[in-house]
Amino acid sequence: MDDMTRTELEAAAFRALVHHLMVQRPDVQNIDLMTMAGFCRNCLSRWYQEAAAEKGIDLTKDAARELVYGMPYADWVAQNQTAADAAKQAAFQKAFAENVGRKD
């Protein structure tokens, strides 16, 4: 497979993942994604921002989040986020510490 085709397929897979999380499963909370998978929608937006920076493109955190969420982040939170109990918050803190910032 040539590099251009691979890149196009990777981009299509990314778009499918974002669509799945944002349209098909907005009920799945970021805190649960982070705890179970080690990443969440905010991670996707951060990776998007980091990829832009590698290409010399200035993309703010808010702009990257809006690209992933399809709306301002605050609007998404108001429409979809539910409160997390103390156990979920503790599990999230552990998963966040183990996964965010690691460069494997």
N, C-alpha and C positions, 0 to 999 in steps of 0.2 A: 504494500500500500504506500502510495506517495505521501509526502508530508502535508500537502494541501488537503488531500482527501481526509487524512487522519484528523487534521485540525477542524475541518468542517464537521466530521462525525462527532468529535469531542464537543464542539459548540452545540450541536443538535442535542446531544445527551445532556449537557448542562441546561439548555432551555427546557427539555422535558422534565428534568428534576425540579427546576424552579416552578414550572407549571403545576407539577404534581403537588408540591408543597403549598403553593399559593392558591390554586384553584380547586384541586381535587381534595386536598387535606388541610384546609386552613384550621381545622379543629385540633390538629396535632400541635401542641404547645412547644415553643422553643426550648423551654426548660426540660421537657421530656426528650426532645431530640438530642440535646447536649448530654443529658444523663445517659441515654441509651446508645447514642451513636458517636458522641464526642465532637459533634458539630451541630450548628443550627442555621437558621436563615441569616442571622447576623454574621456568622462565619462566612457564608457565601458572599455576602456583601463586602466583607473585609477582604476576602480573597480577590474579589472583583477589583476593589480599590488598589490592592497590592499589584495586581497584574497591570492595571492602568499605569501605576507609578513606574513599573519596569519599562514601560513604553514611553515614558516621559509625559504622560497625560495626567494633568492635575484633576483628580476626582475626589471631592470631599466625602467624608463619612456619610453625611446626610444624602448626598447625591447618589452614592453607591447603594445605600439602603433603599432609596426610592426606585432605583433600577431593578432591584430584586423584589421588593414588596409591591411594586406597581402603584404605589401611593406614598405619601409621607409616612414615615415610621409611626409617628404619634397617632395617625388615623388608623393604621393597622392595629396598633395596640388597643385602641378604644373599641374597635370592632371585633377583635378576635382573642385577645389575651385574657386569661382568667387568673384569679389569684392562686398563688402556690402556698401550700402549707409549709411548716418548718422543716419537715422531713424532705420534701422536694427541694427546698432551698438549700439544704445541707448537701444533698446528693449533687445538685447543680454545682455548688462551690467546689466540691471534690472533682467532678468531671471537668470543670473549667480549668482548674489548676493543673490537671493531668494532660489536657489537650490543647489549650490555647497557648500559643507562643512556642510550642514544640516545633522543632525543625528536623523532622525525620528524613 
